Amino acid sequence: MKRREFIRNMGLLGGSMALGLNGIPLKAFSSPLLLNIEQTNGKILVLLQMNGGNDGLNTLIPYEDDLYYNKRPQIGIKKQDVVALNEFTGLNPAMAGFRNLYEDGKLGIVQNVGYENHNRSHFRSTDIWLSGSDADQNLYDGWVGRSLSYMYPDFETDIPEHPMAIQLGAVESMLLQSPIGSMSVVFENPNTFYQMVSGSIADDDPPESTLAGTELAFLRKISSQSTNYASVVKEKADKGKNTVTYPNTSIGKQLAIVASLIAGGLETPVYLTTISGFDTHANQLTAHAKTLTQLSEAITAFQSDLETTGMADRVVLMTFSEFGRRVEENGSRGTDHGTAAPLFVIGKSVSGGIIGGNPNLVNLDKNGDLLHQYDYRQIYTTILQDHLGLNKAKTEAILGKSYEKLNLFHKSAETGFSFAPLQLNKVYPNPFQYSAAFEYELKRSIHIRLSIFDLQGREVAVIYDGLQNAGRHSQHFSNRLATGTYIALLSGEGRQSSKKVVVV
């Protein structure tokens, strides 16, 4: 069995892929040897998946377009009931709470989001949105998983102290898979997660030198790190307190957990939540209103909670669904699978308003469905660069090509992922025998310490200790270490950056 498949089968342990170093359990290392989650820019992205295919025309309503009512005589939202945002466009009355977000400039709406040759299968279109692929392209990992693998390229050795991603649910999403495996932990409740894995650390007896022994050692590493994450998740959940009352719904409970983890100090940069009920083939008015009410109430409570706890500057929430619905209602007072639909981005840093015009109900595709105006990967590109702070080159590598950004945020975040004032960039050669050069970058003049640790967490060599100016630097190291694997650690101002090094 491949180790990636092995990981996927370890659902009991939460899906974490962060490993110990060469079989040494995570607990054997002191805190400075762990990569801080602030290798991102300190921002947080909360994704909310609307399962089933949300009817965009009855969510964001072109209430002055007579064609809308002609094509939807039974299920069209009456003009007098629409929550008007401007003289042409308004929200479903079930989303009244979104009006305050909109008026406060914290709700960004992108109209007509989709992709070329839109697929109307729930499963295939969901895969496209999760992977960030073209309609005729099959990828087996997610755009978020790939993004995290770029943010944490050495995560298997430089283990993040906090999970890289958290999914609230039971079955891990493709969204959080990367080319090197899962990047997330998955649980429905922090306490349940902790109880499941708190007793799962394997014994410390060395495994036999066999294939089975190698896999047992691998299992122990997974177990150790999963337990570590369960502990820190429970600690932060207990510390963080919700300051508002959330609706007693599935999505309300999920967002309440996310808010408490953020308020408690968990530095995980990506969360995934889900709400179902959008596959409205029949009796849509009642069912859709109920689901949109749950969505609106949970999100408005979440945003209020973040602002009360002082976390709103760091967090952005984005909704997405696999497709919109057909323009014309069907014979069961519902709508069938369609194409483009609006997408919501919520947060204090969001440049509120509507991007794009109302859907064109005359110029439709060959199936009579809406043409998309914006490719969904334009939103991904904008969030990756202007919120999470990845540079253009990395974003293009993640999504496979360049996409034009949208004006979704007040100002762009810093490019690059390094939020810390220092970064250990390269050790060359690596592995090395007699000597090596350690290259690093300082954002400002600070006192740094560049040293080497063994896998028991003991400092075995100091390469440089002193004040240095901002800029790129290189330090030469003449080897006097025994053959083996070590960790090079650059530290300063309470921040660290590290690399695995091998002496041969």
LUMDO-987526 format. One line per 8 residues: for each residue x, y, z of C-alpha. Coordinates in nm, 3 decimals, decimal comma. Example, Ala and Ser with C-alpha at 12.3 -4.5 7.8 and 13.67 -1.06 7.14 Angstrom:
<sites>
1,230:-0,450:0,780 | 1,367:-0,106:0,714 $
</sites>
This chain:
<sites>
0,000:0,000:0,000 | 0,132:0,345:-0,087 | 0,182:0,573:0,211 | -0,057:0,830:0,068 | -0,328:0,564:0,061 | -0,220:0,456:0,407 | -0,277:0,809:0,534 | -0,623:0,827:0,382 $
-0,716:0,505:0,560 | -0,609:0,654:0,893 | -0,932:0,852:0,931 | -0,944:0,766:1,302 | -0,634:0,976:1,351 | -0,787:1,284:1,192 | -0,617:1,278:0,852 | -0,299:1,462:0,955 $
0,005:1,413:0,735 | 0,258:1,608:0,943 | 0,521:1,359:1,051 | 0,790:1,322:1,309 | 1,157:1,347:1,206 | 1,313:1,018:1,101 | 1,101:0,818:1,343 | 1,156:1,053:1,639 $
0,817:1,135:1,794 | 0,718:1,497:1,789 | 0,732:1,511:2,169 | 1,109:1,453:2,154 | 1,165:1,802:2,012 | 1,158:2,125:2,201 | 0,931:2,401:2,072 | 1,196:2,597:1,875 $
1,239:2,303:1,636 | 0,878:2,333:1,525 | 0,792:2,554:1,233 | 0,558:2,834:1,338 | 0,233:2,860:1,146 | 0,320:3,226:1,077 | 0,510:3,105:0,775 | 0,190:3,236:0,621 $
0,115:3,605:0,662 | -0,103:3,550:0,969 | -0,430:3,561:0,773 | -0,705:3,298:0,789 | -0,936:3,170:0,517 | -1,266:3,003:0,606 | -1,429:2,819:0,317 | -1,800:2,740:0,324 $
-1,913:2,481:0,071 | -2,281:2,500:-0,031 | -2,351:2,140:-0,133 | -2,610:2,067:-0,399 | -2,577:2,354:-0,645 | -2,715:2,685:-0,519 | -2,976:2,867:-0,726 | -2,803:3,199:-0,782 $
-3,100:3,369:-0,949 | -3,311:3,321:-0,636 | -3,021:3,415:-0,408 | -2,917:3,742:-0,572 | -3,224:3,855:-0,759 | -3,242:4,078:-1,071 | -3,574:4,211:-0,950 | -3,614:4,473:-1,225 $
-3,566:4,220:-1,507 | -3,906:4,112:-1,642 | -3,749:3,804:-1,804 | -3,668:3,674:-1,457 | -4,037:3,665:-1,369 | -4,137:3,535:-1,713 | -3,906:3,236:-1,676 | -3,999:3,179:-1,312 $
-4,372:3,247:-1,277 | -4,411:3,014:-0,976 | -4,082:3,046:-0,788 | -3,965:3,397:-0,870 | -3,911:3,608:-0,556 | -4,168:3,885:-0,553 | -4,027:4,229:-0,608 | -4,175:4,365:-0,287 $
-4,006:4,091:-0,084 | -3,656:4,138:-0,221 | -3,393:4,282:0,017 | -3,274:4,551:-0,223 | -2,901:4,624:-0,242 | -2,935:4,873:-0,529 | -3,196:4,973:-0,783 | -3,151:4,652:-0,988 $
-3,029:4,379:-0,754 | -3,138:4,239:-0,420 | -3,103:3,946:-0,184 | -3,347:3,668:-0,108 | -3,560:3,779:0,192 | -3,424:3,482:0,386 | -3,084:3,658:0,383 | -3,184:3,980:0,554 $
-2,877:3,961:0,779 | -2,652:4,001:0,477 | -2,786:4,350:0,414 | -2,602:4,486:0,720 | -2,281:4,319:0,606 | -2,329:4,475:0,264 | -2,403:4,822:0,400 | -2,099:4,797:0,629 $
-1,879:4,719:0,328 | -1,794:4,369:0,455 | -1,979:4,170:0,189 | -1,828:4,127:-0,155 | -2,041:3,963:-0,423 | -1,903:3,831:-0,751 | -2,171:3,774:-1,013 | -2,180:3,499:-1,276 $
-1,894:3,280:-1,151 | -1,824:2,956:-1,336 | -1,594:2,806:-1,597 | -1,583:2,706:-1,965 | -1,783:2,397:-2,069 | -1,959:2,377:-1,737 | -2,029:2,026:-1,610 | -2,374:1,967:-1,458 $
-2,284:1,657:-1,256 | -2,270:1,716:-0,881 | -1,967:1,492:-0,842 | -1,765:1,607:-1,140 | -1,834:1,978:-1,096 | -1,752:1,954:-0,726 | -1,419:1,793:-0,815 | -1,349:2,076:-1,059 $
-1,414:2,344:-0,797 | -1,215:2,159:-0,530 | -0,916:2,083:-0,752 | -0,907:2,410:-0,946 | -0,903:2,228:-1,281 | -1,046:2,288:-1,626 | -1,363:2,097:-1,717 | -1,165:1,849:-1,929 $
-0,879:1,810:-1,682 | -0,861:1,554:-1,402 | -0,662:1,645:-1,092 | -0,649:1,436:-0,778 | -0,555:1,698:-0,522 | -0,712:2,026:-0,415 | -0,614:2,386:-0,481 | -0,594:2,451:-0,106 $
-0,382:2,139:-0,048 | -0,142:2,251:-0,320 | -0,132:2,601:-0,173 | -0,042:2,465:0,170 | 0,230:2,247:0,020 | 0,388:2,565:-0,120 | 0,349:2,748:0,210 | 0,503:2,458:0,405 $
0,739:2,281:0,162 | 0,929:2,106:0,442 | 0,633:2,021:0,660 | 0,725:1,654:0,694 | 1,042:1,754:0,881 | 0,969:2,110:0,999 | 0,647:2,020:1,172 | 0,392:2,303:1,219 $
0,289:2,348:1,579 | -0,075:2,386:1,475 | -0,265:2,204:1,198 | -0,218:2,349:0,851 | -0,590:2,304:0,775 | -0,900:2,192:0,963 | -1,214:2,045:0,814 | -1,532:2,030:1,019 $
-1,690:1,704:0,912 | -1,644:1,329:0,894 | -1,496:1,250:0,551 | -1,189:1,436:0,432 | -1,236:1,656:0,127 | -1,022:1,641:-0,186 | -0,979:2,017:-0,137 | -0,718:1,957:0,133 $
-0,520:1,688:-0,049 | -0,180:1,789:-0,188 | 0,063:1,614:-0,422 | 0,242:1,481:-0,112 | -0,066:1,379:0,086 | -0,325:1,521:0,321 | -0,267:1,865:0,473 | -0,551:1,864:0,725 $
-0,710:1,721:1,035 | -1,079:1,634:1,018 | -1,320:1,626:1,309 | -1,674:1,720:1,399 | -1,601:1,836:1,752 | -1,268:1,921:1,924 | -1,350:1,719:2,235 | -1,447:1,411:2,034 $
-1,130:1,444:1,827 | -0,920:1,461:2,143 | -1,092:1,162:2,302 | -1,046:0,953:1,987 | -0,671:0,997:1,963 | -0,556:1,085:2,315 | -0,466:0,725:2,387 | -0,327:0,636:2,046 $
0,048:0,695:2,092 | 0,234:0,377:2,010 | 0,495:0,230:2,240 | 0,856:0,348:2,221 | 1,012:0,008:2,147 | 1,214:0,026:1,824 | 1,043:-0,161:1,536 | 1,210:-0,451:1,362 $
1,415:-0,381:1,049 | 1,153:-0,524:0,815 | 0,900:-0,381:0,574 | 0,631:-0,423:0,840 | 0,859:-0,257:1,093 | 0,910:0,041:0,865 | 0,536:0,088:0,826 | 0,490:0,049:1,202 $
0,740:0,329:1,258 | 0,548:0,537:1,008 | 0,221:0,465:1,192 | 0,380:0,575:1,519 | 0,480:0,905:1,366 | 0,125:0,963:1,243 | -0,015:0,868:1,582 | 0,223:1,097:1,768 $
0,148:1,400:1,554 | -0,227:1,338:1,552 | -0,223:1,326:1,932 | -0,025:1,647:1,944 | -0,279:1,820:1,719 | -0,571:1,682:1,919 | -0,420:1,833:2,232 | -0,357:2,177:2,086 $
-0,700:2,186:1,918 | -0,874:2,103:2,245 | -0,661:2,353:2,435 | -0,746:2,637:2,197 | -1,113:2,540:2,178 | -1,136:2,547:2,558 | -0,957:2,881:2,572 | -1,160:3,051:2,298 $
-1,511:3,158:2,389 | -1,793:3,256:2,157 | -1,924:3,604:2,230 | -2,253:3,567:2,041 | -2,526:3,306:2,026 | -2,505:3,096:1,712 | -2,809:2,933:1,551 | -2,864:2,573:1,652 $
-2,791:2,441:1,303 | -2,512:2,232:1,158 | -2,343:2,528:0,990 | -2,399:2,743:1,296 | -2,223:2,487:1,515 | -1,937:2,452:1,266 | -1,871:2,826:1,246 | -1,899:2,854:1,625 $
-1,618:2,597:1,657 | -1,405:2,780:1,400 | -1,454:3,113:1,581 | -1,364:2,962:1,918 | -1,046:2,805:1,779 | -0,939:3,136:1,622 | -1,021:3,330:1,938 | -0,833:3,070:2,144 $
-0,514:3,132:1,949 | -0,504:2,844:1,700 | -0,296:2,964:1,406 | -0,435:2,728:1,142 | -0,467:2,931:0,819 | -0,748:2,738:0,643 | -1,081:2,595:0,762 | -1,344:2,410:0,560 $
-1,712:2,402:0,660 | -2,014:2,273:0,470 | -2,389:2,321:0,445 | -2,619:2,096:0,242 | -2,968:2,134:0,102 | -2,920:2,331:-0,218 | -3,029:2,062:-0,467 | -3,373:2,217:-0,511 $
-3,544:2,018:-0,789 | -3,890:2,050:-0,629 | -4,078:2,288:-0,399 | -3,784:2,522:-0,405 | -3,930:2,830:-0,241 | -3,969:2,673:0,103 | -3,656:2,454:0,101 | -3,427:2,720:-0,044 $
-3,547:2,985:0,201 | -3,480:2,752:0,494 | -3,125:2,676:0,382 | -3,042:3,039:0,298 | -3,170:3,143:0,641 | -2,933:2,896:0,806 | -2,647:3,023:0,591 | -2,715:3,391:0,653 $
-2,772:3,361:1,028 | -2,459:3,152:1,082 | -2,233:3,382:0,879 | -2,361:3,702:1,038 | -2,313:3,551:1,385 | -1,962:3,441:1,287 | -1,863:3,787:1,161 | -2,004:3,953:1,474 $
-1,813:3,707:1,692 | -1,485:3,779:1,510 | -1,528:4,152:1,551 | -1,601:4,123:1,922 | -1,294:3,909:1,981 | -1,072:4,138:1,770 | -1,000:3,875:1,505 | -1,196:4,024:1,215 $
-0,890:4,183:1,051 | -0,734:3,840:0,997 | -1,027:3,635:0,869 | -1,207:3,613:0,536 | -1,492:3,372:0,460 | -1,569:3,259:0,105 | -1,873:3,058:-0,008 | -1,881:2,830:-0,311 $
-2,113:2,577:-0,473 | -2,061:2,334:-0,758 | -2,300:2,513:-0,997 | -2,605:2,736:-1,019 | -2,947:2,626:-1,146 | -3,132:2,649:-1,477 | -3,281:2,986:-1,570 | -3,630:2,843:-1,621 $
-3,818:2,673:-1,339 | -3,920:2,311:-1,391 | -4,261:2,147:-1,362 | -4,208:2,065:-0,994 | -4,170:2,428:-0,886 | -3,799:2,381:-0,860 | -3,490:2,422:-1,074 | -3,250:2,177:-1,235 $
-2,871:2,178:-1,261 | -2,729:2,485:-1,429 | -2,405:2,677:-1,466 | -2,288:3,014:-1,334 | -2,393:3,167:-1,002 | -2,290:3,442:-0,758 | -2,022:3,387:-0,494 | -1,987:3,566:-0,157 $
-1,669:3,688:0,013 | -1,713:3,823:0,366 | -1,468:4,002:0,593 | -1,349:4,330:0,738 | -1,069:4,353:0,480 | -1,310:4,291:0,192 | -1,388:4,576:-0,045 | -1,765:4,542:-0,027 $
-1,999:4,570:-0,321 | -2,101:4,379:-0,631 | -1,851:4,281:-0,900 | -2,017:4,218:-1,236 | -2,363:4,292:-1,368 | -2,685:4,100:-1,331 | -2,702:3,777:-1,533 | -2,791:3,821:-1,899 $
-3,116:3,626:-1,939 | -3,120:3,671:-2,317 | -2,770:3,568:-2,420 | -2,757:3,211:-2,290 | -2,552:2,902:-2,378 | -2,676:2,631:-2,615 | -2,864:2,465:-2,328 | -3,038:2,786:-2,229 $
-2,819:2,838:-1,923 | -2,623:3,136:-1,795 | -2,285:3,225:-1,941 | -2,015:3,282:-1,683 | -1,854:3,625:-1,661 | -1,576:3,538:-1,416 | -1,373:3,220:-1,394 | -1,389:3,077:-1,043 $
-1,010:3,064:-1,032 | -0,999:3,443:-1,052 | -1,144:3,444:-0,701 | -0,894:3,180:-0,590 | -0,609:3,387:-0,737 | -0,730:3,702:-0,564 | -0,761:3,533:-0,225 | -0,425:3,355:-0,252 $
-0,242:3,675:-0,341 | -0,434:3,957:-0,173 | -0,541:3,778:0,143 | -0,301:3,489:0,209 | -0,006:3,675:0,060 | 0,127:3,425:-0,195 | 0,315:3,577:-0,485 | 0,207:3,559:-0,848 $
0,453:3,287:-0,949 | 0,340:3,051:-0,672 | -0,026:3,119:-0,747 | 0,025:3,036:-1,112 | 0,200:2,713:-1,017 | -0,087:2,617:-0,786 | -0,361:2,689:-1,041 | -0,169:2,587:-1,352 $
-0,192:2,923:-1,526 | -0,239:3,295:-1,466 | -0,581:3,440:-1,388 | -0,672:3,806:-1,362 | -0,732:3,925:-1,007 | -1,050:4,100:-0,896 | -1,085:4,404:-0,675 | -1,206:4,210:-0,372 $
-0,989:4,360:-0,099 | -0,909:4,709:0,027 | -0,539:4,652:-0,033 | -0,316:4,366:-0,134 | -0,128:4,163:0,125 | 0,250:4,137:0,111 | 0,370:3,906:-0,161 | 0,546:3,590:-0,059 $
0,455:3,375:0,238 | 0,720:3,468:0,491 | 0,557:3,676:0,763 | 0,860:3,636:0,990 | 1,152:3,886:0,979 | 1,389:3,604:0,879 | 1,401:3,308:0,645 | 1,655:3,028:0,609 $
1,647:2,981:0,232 | 1,906:2,722:0,139 | 2,180:2,489:0,260 | 2,426:2,401:-0,016 | 2,533:2,136:-0,079 | 2,286:1,918:0,107 | 2,381:1,644:0,187 | 2,738:1,761:0,256 $
3,059:1,607:0,385 | 3,327:1,867:0,459 | 3,151:2,205:0,447 | 2,831:2,383:0,349 | 2,696:2,734:0,293 | 2,387:2,847:0,485 | 2,196:3,117:0,296 | 1,929:3,326:0,465 $
1,738:3,653:0,439 | 1,658:3,915:0,703 | 1,377:4,165:0,656 | 1,535:4,409:0,902 | 1,841:4,445:1,123 | 1,804:4,198:1,412 | 2,005:3,975:1,644 | 2,003:3,621:1,503 $
2,137:3,280:1,602 | 2,213:3,022:1,333 | 2,281:2,679:1,483 | 2,249:2,306:1,427 | 2,049:2,060:1,638 | 2,056:1,684:1,645 | 1,736:1,480:1,634 | 1,719:1,468:2,013 $
1,679:1,846:2,020 | 2,035:1,922:2,141 | 2,225:2,215:1,995 | 2,549:2,068:1,856 | 2,698:2,363:1,665 | 2,660:2,742:1,652 | 2,735:2,888:1,308 | 2,661:3,255:1,386 $
2,527:3,446:1,685 | 2,503:3,824:1,664 | 2,346:4,134:1,511 | 2,310:4,148:1,134 | 2,167:4,401:0,890 | 1,871:4,345:0,664 | 1,939:4,163:0,339 | 2,066:3,832:0,207 $
2,349:3,659:0,393 | 2,559:3,344:0,365 | 2,753:3,168:0,641 | 3,021:2,904:0,578 | 3,027:2,599:0,802 | 3,324:2,360:0,828 | 3,191:2,023:0,926 | 3,294:1,856:1,252 $
2,976:1,654:1,299 | 2,925:1,280:1,280 | 2,737:1,130:0,990 | 2,363:1,170:1,033 | 2,057:1,391:0,999 | 2,036:1,730:1,170 | 1,820:2,041:1,182 | 1,960:2,385:1,094 $
1,771:2,653:1,287 | 1,774:3,028:1,224 | 1,612:3,219:1,510 | 1,556:3,580:1,613 | 1,289:3,798:1,776 | 1,100:3,488:1,882 | 1,069:3,357:1,523 | 1,236:3,053:1,369 $
1,308:2,910:1,027 | 1,462:2,567:0,981 | 1,593:2,317:0,728 | 1,677:1,948:0,741 | 2,049:1,886:0,672 | 2,233:1,560:0,617 | 2,602:1,496:0,689 | 2,760:1,212:0,489 $
</sites>
